[in-house]
Structures are given as C-alpha cells and as structure tokens.
Amino acid sequence: MSVLVARRQLFLLVLLLIFLLLTPVVTHGFNFFPTRSSAGTAVKAGGPVSKIKTELLRKAEEVSRGLEASQEQQESILALIKSLEKKNPTKSPTSSALITARWRLVFTTSESILGKTRPAVFRPVGPIYQYINLARGTARNEEQIRPIPFLPAIEEAIDATIEPVSSQRVNVFFQRLFLGPLNFKFQSENYLDTTYLDKDMRISRSGFIFYRPLLRSSSCCVLCF
C-alpha cells in the first residue's frame, strides 16, 4: 500500500512540475513535423479571398503551424494574413454568432504557444483548440502534452470568461487551469482582437500581438492563433 501511495505522490509531483513550467504558456494562447517544399503557383496577397485562404492553409501546414517556419516563410504567411484582414467580411466579430465555435490552431508567430521555449517533451502533441461561446461569455484553451514517452498524453486546459469591449476586442479573464486530473485557481487578464471572421476561419491577435488564423473544429477544423 505504501508503494502505491508513493507512486501516486510522485505522479502528482510530476504534474505540479509540468504546471509550473507551462502556466505562462497557456495564457499566451488567448494565448511537429519536417517542412515540405512548396509546390504550385503562388497566390498574390491581393487575390480572391478563397484563393488566399487556400494558400494560407497550405503554407501553414508546410511549416507545422509556424514551428518550422523560416523568416521568409513567416513573412509570406503574414502577408496573406494581412491581406485577409483587409477583406474581413464581418465588421463586428464580437457581436457575430460566427465567433462561437471550437477553433483549431493553424498558424502562430508565438514561440511559447508552439513550444519552442519548452523542452521537446512539453511541447503540444496533436491539435491545439480554442473554444469561444459568445452568448455565455466563456472561452477555453485546450492542448495535450506527453511529458513521459509511451504513456498517454495529458490534457492541459484553461477556462476564462470574456467581455466584449469593442467591435473587435474582448477582454479575457482567466479563471481556472486544468492539468490532467488536477485543477487550480488561476487568475490573469488579457485581451483578444479578432481581425478576420467568416464561417470557417478566424484571425485573432492577443495582447502579445500574435497572429493566429483560426478554423472551425466542427466538421473541418482549422483555427489560427
């Protein structure tokens, strides 16, 4: 019995260590694989919206959400993002029902969200999600990490409330952090600006000014932080 208790205490200690390492990272979201060579004809940043979106998603996939992006690749993606922002069809995203969805991260310039500043074992594995419910005034960031190889991944999430303060901006009030079976009271504040929103893509910036093209996670998921 004492051995089981010791193992459980060790497991909880490991989770606590992970919590301490990752706490600054989760709030940035509100805030993996080798790069493939580009193919096909480049789309001009001023082209039709559908073509710009297709090119943006293709390039984002090639650089693994930004993890493998060179300076040239990042600048190319940011040019497409800025072009889409100029063509934003939703003038007041914070009052649009379109923003309520579970979004999947497609691209970000944030090194902390990508895990570049973390040891490899603490980097996100699989999709990174952000859920926003405008009517309820809530938001949630979700990702998984696998600190111990060959064992199941651990889910990390943070819950927050949101408050619209302009046509593009919501203030974000973090409430609680979840790490596997553990959860902690966690209070911090930030904001989120949505600069592009349509039925399947969202581009947002946080207080850290990180670009994040976002796509819905309903049938086809693509969300960009």
Backbone as CSV, one residue per row, in Angstrom:
resi,resn,N_x,N_y,N_z,CA_x,CA_y,CA_z,C_x,C_y,C_z
1,MET,0.825,-1.205,0.000,0.000,0.000,0.000,0.861,1.257,0.000
2,SER,1.945,1.249,0.762,2.837,2.397,0.842,3.495,2.679,-0.512
3,VAL,3.761,1.605,-1.279,4.356,1.779,-2.601,3.389,2.505,-3.529
4,LEU,2.107,2.141,-3.469,1.100,2.787,-4.301,0.958,4.258,-3.940
5,VAL,0.986,4.539,-2.644,0.883,5.926,-2.194,2.072,6.734,-2.698
6,ALA,3.261,6.129,-2.619,4.471,6.813,-3.073,4.406,7.096,-4.568
7,ARG,3.907,6.129,-5.339,3.790,6.316,-6.786,2.802,7.433,-7.113
8,ARG,1.714,7.447,-6.355,0.710,8.482,-6.592,1.276,9.863,-6.264
9,GLN,2.016,9.963,-5.186,2.618,11.238,-4.817,3.629,11.690,-5.867
10,LEU,4.391,10.725,-6.409,5.358,11.047,-7.448,4.655,11.559,-8.697
11,PHE,3.543,10.899,-9.056,2.770,11.307,-10.225,2.245,12.730,-10.054
12,LEU,1.717,13.030,-8.858,1.198,14.369,-8.593,2.312,15.408,-8.623
13,LEU,3.490,15.016,-8.156,4.636,15.921,-8.174,5.042,16.257,-9.607
14,VAL,5.019,15.228,-10.473,5.346,15.447,-11.885,4.343,16.399,-12.521
15,LEU,3.044,16.209,-12.220,2.016,17.086,-12.768,2.204,18.518,-12.283
16,LEU,2.563,18.668,-11.008,2.778,20.003,-10.461,3.952,20.686,-11.154
17,LEU,5.015,19.922,-11.430,6.179,20.468,-12.126,5.793,20.932,-13.524
18,ILE,4.988,20.119,-14.206,4.528,20.484,-15.549,3.701,21.761,-15.486
19,PHE,2.851,21.844,-14.468,2.014,23.033,-14.281,2.864,24.289,-14.148
20,LEU,3.912,24.209,-13.334,4.783,25.362,-13.114,5.519,25.758,-14.389
21,LEU,5.866,24.763,-15.208,6.583,25.036,-16.451,5.692,25.661,-17.513
22,LEU,4.422,25.245,-17.532,3.558,25.616,-18.649,2.603,26.756,-18.372
23,THR,2.428,27.153,-17.120,1.466,28.199,-16.795,1.625,29.456,-17.637
24,PRO,2.842,29.992,-17.847,2.964,31.204,-18.659,2.586,30.978,-20.108
25,VAL,2.644,29.730,-20.553,2.416,29.418,-21.962,0.942,29.391,-22.305
26,VAL,0.114,28.815,-21.420,-1.296,28.620,-21.743,-1.988,29.951,-21.985
27,THR,-1.664,30.961,-21.195,-2.342,32.238,-21.336,-1.977,32.947,-22.621
28,HIS,-0.813,32.654,-23.201,-0.432,33.290,-24.459,-1.389,32.874,-25.566
29,GLY,-2.000,31.702,-25.434,-2.900,31.246,-26.477,-4.155,32.051,-26.525
30,PHE,-4.304,32.919,-25.617,-5.517,33.729,-25.548,-5.284,35.147,-25.764
31,ASN,-4.203,32.224,-25.054,-2.747,32.573,-25.730,-3.798,32.101,-24.352
32,PHE,5.594,20.314,-35.727,5.989,18.976,-35.243,6.728,18.083,-36.264
33,PHE,6.408,18.641,-37.370,6.885,17.716,-38.404,7.774,18.433,-39.406
34,PRO,8.596,17.682,-40.187,9.506,18.312,-41.141,8.761,19.181,-42.153
35,THR,9.376,20.248,-42.537,8.792,21.140,-43.525,8.846,20.515,-44.910
36,ARG,7.717,20.612,-45.636,7.715,20.126,-47.009,8.026,21.295,-47.924
37,SER,8.601,21.003,-49.075,8.912,22.070,-50.023,7.631,22.585,-50.659
38,SER,7.611,23.866,-50.989,6.425,24.466,-51.593,6.251,23.966,-53.017
39,ALA,4.985,23.931,-53.450,4.700,23.495,-54.819,3.548,24.319,-55.359
40,GLY,3.479,24.428,-56.675,2.365,25.132,-57.279,2.650,26.617,-57.439
41,THR,1.703,27.323,-58.021,1.862,28.746,-58.279,1.466,29.554,-57.061
42,ALA,2.279,30.499,-56.688,1.991,31.327,-55.522,0.779,32.205,-55.795
43,VAL,-0.008,32.440,-54.757,-1.182,33.292,-54.879,-0.818,34.689,-54.407
44,LYS,-1.144,35.694,-55.184,-0.856,37.056,-54.782,-1.720,37.432,-53.592
45,ALA,-1.119,38.206,-52.676,-1.827,38.579,-51.453,-3.111,39.349,-51.737
46,GLY,-3.218,39.969,-52.902,-4.403,40.745,-53.208,-5.452,39.974,-53.990
47,GLY,-5.306,38.670,-54.129,-6.222,37.858,-54.914,-7.541,37.588,-54.216
48,PRO,-8.414,36.773,-54.840,-9.706,36.420,-54.254,-9.540,35.782,-52.877
49,VAL,-10.506,36.027,-52.007,-10.427,35.541,-50.626,-10.242,34.032,-50.555
50,SER,-11.012,33.279,-51.331,-10.924,31.820,-51.260,-9.529,31.318,-51.618
51,LYS,-8.904,31.951,-52.614,-7.559,31.533,-53.017,-6.528,31.912,-51.960
52,ILE,-6.708,33.075,-51.350,-5.781,33.492,-50.293,-5.873,32.535,-49.109
53,LYS,-7.092,32.161,-48.750,-7.283,31.233,-47.624,-6.657,29.875,-47.926
54,THR,-6.864,29.390,-49.143,-6.293,28.098,-49.529,-4.772,28.133,-49.460
55,GLU,-4.192,29.217,-49.966,-2.737,29.362,-49.939,-2.226,29.486,-48.502
56,LEU,-2.956,30.212,-47.677,-2.565,30.374,-46.275,-2.553,29.034,-45.551
57,LEU,-3.583,28.243,-45.741,-3.665,26.939,-45.082,-2.572,26.004,-45.577
58,ARG,-2.292,26.056,-46.872,-1.244,25.201,-47.427,0.113,25.549,-46.835
59,LYS,0.402,26.841,-46.795,1.696,27.262,-46.267,1.809,27.016,-44.766
60,ALA,0.698,27.184,-44.049,0.718,26.934,-42.606,0.992,25.463,-42.314
61,GLU,0.418,24.587,-43.130,0.648,23.150,-42.947,2.104,22.793,-43.230
62,GLU,2.675,23.433,-44.219,4.064,23.141,-44.585,5.046,23.478,-43.462
63,VAL,4.698,24.464,-42.646,5.622,24.895,-41.584,5.164,24.445,-40.201
64,SER,4.237,23.477,-40.155,3.782,22.918,-38.875,3.330,24.003,-37.906
65,ARG,2.357,24.775,-38.329,1.759,25.845,-37.525,2.712,27.004,-37.252
66,GLY,3.896,26.966,-37.836,4.878,28.014,-37.608,6.131,27.500,-36.932
67,LEU,6.081,26.260,-36.457,7.208,25.678,-35.724,8.448,25.566,-36.592
68,GLU,8.254,25.273,-37.883,9.381,25.062,-38.787,9.540,26.205,-39.790
69,ALA,8.942,27.349,-39.509,8.952,28.449,-40.476,10.270,29.208,-40.482
70,SER,10.793,29.437,-41.677,11.950,30.314,-41.835,11.441,31.753,-41.827
71,GLN,12.339,32.709,-41.772,11.938,34.114,-41.790,11.176,34.436,-43.068
72,GLU,11.639,33.912,-44.184,10.985,34.156,-45.473,9.585,33.547,-45.509
73,GLN,9.445,32.318,-45.001,8.138,31.668,-44.987,7.164,32.411,-44.074
74,GLN,7.651,32.847,-42.916,6.788,33.575,-41.988,6.305,34.885,-42.599
75,GLU,7.185,35.600,-43.261,6.801,36.863,-43.896,5.763,36.634,-44.992
76,SER,5.904,35.539,-45.732,4.945,35.212,-46.788,3.564,34.935,-46.203
77,ILE,3.531,34.189,-45.097,2.258,33.871,-44.442,1.632,35.126,-43.843
78,LEU,2.438,35.962,-43.209,1.911,37.187,-42.609,1.353,38.133,-43.668
79,ALA,1.934,38.121,-44.861,1.411,38.949,-45.950,0.012,38.483,-46.349
80,LEU,-0.186,37.165,-46.394,-1.509,36.618,-46.705,-2.504,36.960,-45.599
81,ILE,-2.057,36.870,-44.346,-2.926,37.195,-43.211,-3.369,38.657,-43.273
82,LYS,-2.430,39.558,-43.528,-2.758,40.982,-43.601,-3.716,41.266,-44.757
83,SER,-3.548,40.533,-45.851,-4.443,40.705,-46.989,-5.867,40.291,-46.628
84,LEU,-5.989,39.175,-45.892,-7.313,38.729,-45.459,-7.942,39.727,-44.491
85,GLU,-7.140,40.278,-43.605,-7.669,41.246,-42.636,-8.304,42.442,-43.347
86,LYS,-7.740,42.839,-44.477,-8.294,43.960,-45.235,-9.626,43.595,-45.885
87,LYS,-9.876,42.290,-46.058,-11.097,41.827,-46.713,-12.087,41.229,-45.706
88,ASN,-11.925,41.541,-44.434,-12.774,40.981,-43.383,-14.258,41.221,-43.681
89,PRO,-15.060,40.148,-43.855,-16.469,40.311,-44.190,-17.356,40.585,-42.972
90,THR,-16.801,40.405,-41.771,-17.585,40.578,-40.546,-17.064,41.803,-39.807
91,LYS,-17.773,42.904,-39.916,-17.275,44.169,-39.380,-17.329,44.238,-37.855
92,SER,-18.186,43.431,-37.247,-18.270,43.426,-35.785,-18.214,41.988,-35.279
93,PRO,-17.033,41.391,-35.254,-16.886,39.986,-34.849,-17.408,39.694,-33.443
94,THR,-17.284,40.661,-32.532,-17.679,40.393,-31.146,-19.193,40.370,-30.945
95,SER,-19.947,40.713,-31.982,-21.404,40.607,-31.889,-21.952,39.602,-32.903
96,SER,-21.047,38.857,-33.539,-21.458,37.876,-34.548,-21.509,36.466,-33.960
97,ALA,-22.554,35.728,-34.315,-22.675,34.344,-33.847,-21.598,33.452,-34.450
98,LEU,-20.956,33.893,-35.521,-19.922,33.084,-36.173,-18.732,32.814,-35.262
99,ILE,-18.500,33.702,-34.303,-17.320,33.546,-33.456,-17.480,32.410,-32.455
100,THR,-18.727,32.026,-32.174,-18.976,30.926,-31.244,-18.689,29.603,-31.938
101,ALA,-17.607,28.957,-31.549,-17.187,27.703,-32.177,-15.993,27.146,-31.423
102,ARG,-15.649,25.915,-31.733,-14.395,25.329,-31.262,-13.414,25.449,-32.419
103,TRP,-12.374,26.227,-32.220,-11.429,26.532,-33.285,-10.137,25.746,-33.102
104,ARG,-9.490,25.415,-34.209,-8.207,24.702,-34.157,-7.090,25.599,-34.677
105,LEU,-5.983,25.614,-33.963,-4.850,26.452,-34.347,-4.228,25.973,-35.653
106,VAL,-4.030,26.922,-36.564,-3.415,26.616,-37.850,-2.014,27.220,-37.946
107,PHE,-1.871,28.431,-37.434,-0.564,29.101,-37.524,-0.445,30.139,-36.421
108,THR,0.756,30.299,-35.898,1.018,31.358,-34.930,2.471,31.783,-35.018
109,THR,2.736,33.028,-34.642,4.109,33.507,-34.563,4.644,33.389,-33.136
110,SER,3.809,32.902,-32.226,4.202,32.798,-30.817,5.078,31.576,-30.564
111,GLU,6.300,31.800,-30.140,7.204,30.686,-29.844,6.730,29.902,-28.627
112,SER,6.108,30.580,-27.667,5.662,29.879,-26.463,4.485,28.958,-26.756
113,ILE,3.552,29.400,-27.603,2.425,28.543,-27.963,2.910,27.324,-28.732
114,LEU,3.859,27.527,-29.621,4.410,26.418,-30.403,5.265,25.489,-29.555
115,GLY,5.721,25.968,-28.412,6.554,25.142,-27.545,8.035,25.273,-27.815
116,LYS,8.438,26.265,-28.618,9.858,26.425,-28.926,10.680,26.721,-27.683
117,THR,10.051,27.367,-26.702,10.773,27.735,-25.490,10.730,26.633,-24.437
118,ARG,10.094,25.508,-24.768,9.964,24.406,-23.811,10.820,23.223,-24.239
119,PRO,11.168,22.343,-23.287,11.788,21.068,-23.671,10.839,20.315,-24.600
120,ALA,11.375,19.521,-25.500,10.562,18.831,-26.507,9.421,18.024,-25.891
121,VAL,9.650,17.407,-24.725,8.615,16.553,-24.126,7.426,17.361,-23.619
122,PHE,7.586,18.682,-23.481,6.492,19.516,-23.001,5.818,20.299,-24.126
123,ARG,6.175,19.994,-25.372,5.533,20.664,-26.492,4.177,20.027,-26.783
124,PRO,3.236,20.795,-27.340,1.918,20.241,-27.646,2.009,19.081,-28.628
125,VAL,1.216,18.060,-28.382,1.105,16.945,-29.323,-0.327,16.960,-29.860
126,GLY,-0.466,16.924,-31.159,-1.798,16.969,-31.736,-2.330,18.390,-31.821
127,PRO,-3.631,18.523,-32.085,-4.234,19.839,-32.304,-4.223,20.711,-31.043
128,ILE,-4.243,22.018,-31.264,-4.437,23.000,-30.197,-5.770,23.680,-30.484
129,TYR,-6.655,23.691,-29.490,-8.001,24.221,-29.702,-8.276,25.448,-28.838
130,GLN,-9.193,26.271,-29.330,-9.732,27.378,-28.546,-11.239,27.400,-28.769
131,TYR,-11.990,27.316,-27.672,-13.453,27.319,-27.761,-13.968,28.649,-27.244
132,ILE,-14.823,29.283,-28.018,-15.429,30.552,-27.616,-16.945,30.423,-27.673
133,ASN,-17.608,30.824,-26.597,-19.068,30.866,-26.561,-19.466,32.294,-26.216
134,LEU,-19.847,33.043,-27.233,-20.140,34.461,-27.052,-21.354,34.684,-26.159
135,ALA,-22.407,33.885,-26.346,-23.634,34.068,-25.574,-23.403,33.852,-24.081
136,ARG,-22.575,32.858,-23.756,-22.296,32.561,-22.348,-21.155,33.402,-21.788
137,GLY,-20.409,34.034,-22.676,-19.275,34.828,-22.217,-18.145,33.978,-21.671
138,THR,-17.878,32.839,-22.326,-16.831,31.936,-21.848,-15.869,31.571,-22.974
139,ALA,-14.687,31.143,-22.576,-13.678,30.679,-23.533,-12.836,29.606,-22.860
140,ARG,-12.199,28.764,-23.682,-11.380,27.684,-23.150,-10.273,27.365,-24.154
141,ASN,-9.045,27.261,-23.674,-7.912,26.819,-24.483,-7.582,25.382,-24.122
142,GLU,-7.305,24.553,-25.122,-7.023,23.139,-24.871,-5.828,22.674,-25.695
143,GLU,-4.973,21.869,-25.070,-3.886,21.207,-25.776,-3.506,19.954,-25.000
144,GLN,-2.687,19.106,-25.594,-2.206,17.908,-24.918,-0.689,17.875,-24.958
145,ILE,-0.105,17.348,-23.887,1.342,17.165,-23.824,1.621,15.732,-23.397
146,ARG,2.809,15.254,-23.721,3.196,13.901,-23.330,4.579,13.979,-22.668
147,PRO,4.621,14.344,-21.375,5.909,14.504,-20.691,6.661,13.201,-20.482
148,ILE,5.917,12.089,-20.439,6.551,10.784,-20.265,6.288,9.962,-21.525
149,PRO,7.321,9.697,-22.333,7.138,8.947,-23.583,6.442,7.608,-23.360
150,PHE,5.643,7.209,-24.343,4.949,5.920,-24.369,3.746,5.866,-23.421
151,LEU,3.528,6.906,-22.610,2.343,6.968,-21.763,1.312,7.882,-22.422
152,PRO,0.031,7.733,-22.065,-0.999,8.581,-22.671,-0.707,10.067,-22.461
153,ALA,-1.121,10.867,-23.412,-0.930,12.315,-23.310,-1.798,12.887,-22.195
154,ILE,-1.365,13.990,-21.638,-2.093,14.680,-20.576,-2.753,15.922,-21.164
155,GLU,-4.023,16.117,-20.859,-4.717,17.303,-21.366,-4.457,18.496,-20.462
156,GLU,-4.154,19.605,-21.086,-3.977,20.862,-20.359,-4.993,21.849,-20.907
157,ALA,-5.705,22.539,-20.038,-6.724,23.486,-20.484,-6.813,24.641,-19.499
158,ILE,-7.342,25.740,-19.977,-7.582,26.878,-19.096,-8.929,27.492,-19.454
159,ASP,-9.746,27.737,-18.437,-11.061,28.341,-18.625,-10.990,29.838,-18.355
160,ALA,-11.806,30.572,-19.095,-11.819,32.026,-18.931,-13.214,32.565,-19.214
161,THR,-13.466,33.755,-18.734,-14.669,34.486,-19.121,-14.231,35.607,-20.058
162,ILE,-15.130,36.001,-20.959,-14.798,37.058,-21.913,-15.853,38.158,-21.861
163,GLU,-15.419,39.366,-22.152,-16.305,40.527,-22.113,-16.034,41.415,-23.325
164,PRO,-16.986,41.509,-24.262,-16.790,42.375,-25.425,-16.648,43.836,-24.993
165,VAL,-15.652,44.521,-25.539,-15.453,45.936,-25.199,-15.429,46.819,-26.448
166,SER,-15.399,46.189,-27.629,-15.480,46.935,-28.885,-15.939,45.974,-29.970
167,SER,-16.007,46.444,-31.195,-16.476,45.587,-32.286,-15.505,44.451,-32.587
168,GLN,-14.229,44.605,-32.205,-13.217,43.584,-32.473,-12.633,42.950,-31.210
169,ARG,-12.714,43.629,-30.085,-11.969,43.189,-28.902,-12.861,42.632,-27.799
170,VAL,-12.358,41.551,-27.178,-12.950,41.059,-25.934,-11.845,41.031,-24.884
171,ASN,-12.190,41.447,-23.676,-11.266,41.274,-22.566,-11.386,39.848,-22.066
172,VAL,-10.268,39.263,-21.681,-10.229,37.864,-21.257,-9.800,37.799,-19.794
173,PHE,-10.601,37.086,-18.987,-10.300,36.927,-17.565,-10.138,35.435,-17.273
174,PHE,-8.908,35.007,-17.104,-8.639,33.595,-16.847,-9.110,33.220,-15.446
175,GLN,-9.676,32.015,-15.330,-10.264,31.591,-14.065,-9.610,30.346,-13.470
176,ARG,-9.450,29.319,-14.309,-9.012,28.034,-13.758,-8.161,27.276,-14.773
177,LEU,-7.103,26.632,-14.261,-6.194,25.838,-15.084,-6.379,24.363,-14.770
178,PHE,-6.456,23.546,-15.819,-6.629,22.098,-15.664,-5.408,21.386,-16.229
179,LEU,-4.887,20.426,-15.471,-3.736,19.649,-15.901,-3.986,18.198,-15.527
180,GLY,-4.404,17.394,-16.514,-4.774,16.020,-16.210,-5.911,16.021,-15.200
181,PRO,-5.794,15.246,-14.099,-6.852,15.180,-13.095,-6.834,16.357,-12.122
182,LEU,-5.838,17.212,-12.228,-5.702,18.332,-11.295,-6.281,19.610,-11.887
183,ASN,-6.739,20.499,-11.019,-7.151,21.820,-11.472,-6.825,22.837,-10.387
184,PHE,-6.512,24.045,-10.839,-6.053,25.085,-9.937,-6.762,26.396,-10.254
185,LYS,-6.985,27.186,-9.215,-7.486,28.536,-9.429,-6.377,29.332,-10.093
186,PHE,-6.713,30.023,-11.168,-5.691,30.764,-11.907,-6.294,32.064,-12.403
187,GLN,-5.815,33.179,-11.923,-6.382,34.470,-12.288,-5.357,35.335,-13.013
188,SER,-5.736,35.748,-14.203,-4.894,36.613,-15.019,-5.800,37.273,-16.055
189,GLU,-5.316,38.331,-16.688,-6.129,39.051,-17.664,-5.353,39.279,-18.957
190,ASN,-6.093,39.355,-20.052,-5.509,39.650,-21.354,-6.629,40.178,-22.237
191,TYR,-6.382,40.315,-23.511,-7.450,40.669,-24.435,-7.231,39.929,-25.745
192,LEU,-8.278,39.865,-26.558,-8.219,39.165,-27.833,-8.920,40.006,-28.888
193,ASP,-8.192,40.385,-29.919,-8.765,41.119,-31.048,-9.001,40.154,-32.201
194,THR,-10.189,40.171,-32.772,-10.488,39.354,-33.946,-10.511,40.274,-35.158
195,THR,-9.577,40.056,-36.056,-9.397,40.950,-37.203,-9.933,40.377,-38.513
196,TYR,-10.315,39.103,-38.484,-10.960,38.480,-39.648,-11.856,37.363,-39.139
197,LEU,-13.081,37.292,-39.676,-14.009,36.241,-39.253,-14.978,35.931,-40.380
198,ASP,-15.036,34.639,-40.749,-16.084,34.171,-41.646,-16.565,32.827,-41.119
199,LYS,-17.289,32.070,-41.944,-17.899,30.845,-41.442,-16.902,29.750,-41.096
200,ASP,-15.664,29.818,-41.592,-14.723,28.743,-41.285,-13.308,29.219,-40.947
201,MET,-13.094,30.505,-40.853,-11.761,30.983,-40.477,-11.858,32.207,-39.579
202,ARG,-10.943,32.251,-38.634,-10.841,33.407,-37.748,-9.376,33.789,-37.595
203,ILE,-9.079,35.069,-37.673,-7.728,35.562,-37.420,-7.805,36.482,-36.209
204,SER,-6.988,36.192,-35.216,-7.032,36.970,-33.980,-5.646,37.369,-33.529
205,ARG,-5.610,38.399,-32.703,-4.371,38.830,-32.070,-4.660,38.990,-30.578
206,SER,-3.695,38.621,-29.762,-3.860,38.776,-28.319,-3.062,39.977,-27.857
207,GLY,-2.972,40.128,-26.547,-2.200,41.227,-26.002,-0.739,41.147,-26.369
208,PHE,-0.313,39.993,-26.861,1.075,39.821,-27.264,1.261,40.074,-28.756
209,ILE,0.210,40.467,-29.444,0.243,40.753,-30.879,0.748,39.555,-31.672
210,PHE,0.163,38.413,-31.437,0.494,37.221,-32.210,-0.624,36.974,-33.216
211,TYR,-0.235,36.696,-34.443,-1.234,36.369,-35.460,-1.682,34.924,-35.284
212,ARG,-2.981,34.666,-35.447,-3.470,33.314,-35.332,-4.643,33.084,-36.271
213,PRO,-4.418,32.543,-37.425,-5.541,32.196,-38.274,-6.281,31.030,-37.635
214,LEU,-7.583,31.079,-37.481,-8.313,30.034,-36.787,-9.381,29.403,-37.675
215,LEU,-9.553,28.113,-37.582,-10.586,27.438,-38.367,-11.493,26.613,-37.478
216,ARG,-12.750,26.527,-37.847,-13.728,25.808,-37.028,-13.385,24.342,-36.883
217,SER,-13.751,23.786,-35.717,-13.491,22.374,-35.464,-14.793,21.596,-35.440
218,SER,-15.696,21.907,-36.301,-16.954,21.185,-36.347,-16.781,19.975,-37.252
219,SER,-16.881,20.186,-38.549,-16.627,19.087,-39.468,-15.192,19.202,-39.959
220,CYS,-14.870,20.320,-40.569,-13.469,20.556,-40.922,-12.954,21.579,-39.919
221,CYS,-11.832,21.272,-39.294,-11.327,22.157,-38.249,-10.117,22.916,-38.726
222,VAL,-10.129,24.172,-38.580,-8.910,24.944,-38.800,-9.017,26.221,-37.990
223,LEU,-8.179,26.352,-36.973,-8.239,27.536,-36.116,-6.850,28.130,-36.011
224,CYS,-6.698,29.404,-36.183,-5.374,30.016,-36.124,-5.256,30.994,-34.982
225,PHE,-4.224,30.789,-34.159,-3.965,31.716,-33.057,-2.989,32.761,-33.551
